[in-house]
Amino acid sequence: MEFRYNCSECGRGFPIEPQLMVCPQCSVLQSPDQPLHGVLEVELAGEVPADWEIASLLPVAQEYFPPIPVGDTPLWAPQRLRRELEFPGLYIKDDGLNPTCSLKDRASFLVSAFATKFGIDEIVLASTGNAGSSMAGVGAAAGQKVTLFLPKAAPKAKLIQALQYGARVFRVDGSYDDAYDLSLAYTARFGGLNRNTAYNPMTIEGKKTVSLEVFRQLGRVPDHVFVSVGDGCILSGVYKGFRDLGRLGLADRLPMVYAVQAEGSAALARAFECGVFRREATSTVADSICVDVPRNGFHALRQLKEHGGQVVTVSDEKILAAQARLSRSTGLFTEPAGAAAFAGFLEALPRLPDGAVAVVLATGNGLKDTAAAGRSVQIPEKVITSLDEVSGG
Ligand SMILES: *Cc1c(COP(=O)(O)O)cnc(C)c1O
């Protein structure tokens, strides 16, 4: 296989090297409060053997992979939920079962391998929480230094997780967007490999493995895929995986992809309607998809338009209800951002054709944010001392 970068905006090709993050030509268009210009995609060319492996479709060789079992997550066939919804083609990809409990591990894995290949020992990033704890864990496995900028509102579990893995954490008095800018300034001043989502091309490329796995697990391309969207990097990774399969002649179509956003953080959904991104104050229970400026917004929007994708927005109430429903009907406890994708599926369900195969991406584990999940349960107030106080269930 041969790999190079291609600018997603102007199409120019570049060799893959660690100094190059975004297209030097297109990034001059960059203005503050706007998504990234000049996001680079990895283009691959060559013949795939019939017994192809996922690793062979990645631009960094296996010898550089960090020693941590990322990916290969189960694709659930939730029988009870299927019956309740009368939708037998529903699958759930449980990416909360990655080592640090979110899909972000797929990106961190490839970024870590890339840093190892090029002899870079510090990785720097901003995160709403999961990307940071993910990079911290994967970096720990590889023996890399991880420097993390976290907004002060990040859920405690994610902060503690990153610290537990030994990352150096700066808590930022501001939003994710402020943390993002600080992390870029840090690498400009002190060096290291920046892993910011979409800015580092290995992030989208790493996330494509989720589609490659779904394809192999199902033995086909699903008809519909539901993915929650903050920065739009997972969305682009999902498309990239299926597009690569097409390019290599392994599949002949793309799924219909649904970008699911929280009503309180719906910049991509608005841009889908009116074509422009506006910075607005955001707030949602799904912290992992709460972003003022979707960093990969232009790229994600182009993918959706080009491939006939759809956008769904869901309220916080619906997200929390979807989270509880999934937990109770399947045994899969996902964090609010993962539940948002399922809430999007429930919205779209009346329009889905009979017999269709739909995959919902559960992108993170529910224990990452117990405060949010706690909102839809009632913790018993009464404390008992003997069985005389209870009745049989
Ligand atoms: C990061 C994240 C998302 C959204 O991914 P983007 O690339 O920011 O769109 C969704 N769910 C979880 C659990 C995440 O951590």
Ligand as a Chemical Component Dictionary entry (heavy atoms), coordinates in Angstrom:
data_LIG
# 
_chem_comp.id                   LIG 
_chem_comp.type                 NON-POLYMER 
_chem_comp.pdbx_formal_charge   0 
_chem_comp.three_letter_code    LIG 
# 
loop_
_chem_comp_atom.comp_id 
_chem_comp_atom.atom_id 
_chem_comp_atom.alt_atom_id 
_chem_comp_atom.type_symbol 
_chem_comp_atom.charge 
_chem_comp_atom.model_Cartn_x 
_chem_comp_atom.model_Cartn_y 
_chem_comp_atom.model_Cartn_z 
_chem_comp_atom.pdbx_ordinal 
LIG C1 C1 C 0 -15.519 12.904 20.844 1  
LIG C2 C2 C 0 -16.761 12.145 21.044 2  
LIG C3 C3 C 0 -17.843 12.254 20.165 3  
LIG C4 C4 C 0 -17.878 13.204 18.998 4  
LIG O1 O1 O 0 -16.801 13.084 18.110 5  
LIG P1 P1 P 0 -16.391 14.339 17.204 6  
LIG O2 O2 O 0 -15.292 13.831 16.397 7  
LIG O3 O3 O 0 -16.000 15.425 18.146 8  
LIG O4 O4 O 0 -17.594 14.711 16.410 9  
LIG C5 C5 C 0 -18.954 11.466 20.397 10 
LIG N1 N1 N 0 -19.018 10.641 21.452 11 
LIG C6 C6 C 0 -18.001 10.522 22.330 12 
LIG C7 C7 C 0 -18.169 9.615  23.494 13 
LIG C8 C8 C 0 -16.843 11.260 22.157 14 
LIG O5 O5 O 0 -15.870 11.148 23.053 15 
# 
loop_
_chem_comp_bond.comp_id 
_chem_comp_bond.atom_id_1 
_chem_comp_bond.atom_id_2 
_chem_comp_bond.value_order 
_chem_comp_bond.pdbx_ordinal 
LIG C1 C2 SING 1  
LIG C2 C3 SING 2  
LIG C2 C8 DOUB 3  
LIG C3 C4 SING 4  
LIG C3 C5 DOUB 5  
LIG C4 O1 SING 6  
LIG O1 P1 SING 7  
LIG P1 O2 DOUB 8  
LIG P1 O3 SING 9  
LIG P1 O4 SING 10 
LIG C5 N1 SING 11 
LIG N1 C6 DOUB 12 
LIG C6 C7 SING 13 
LIG C6 C8 SING 14 
LIG C8 O5 SING 15 
# 
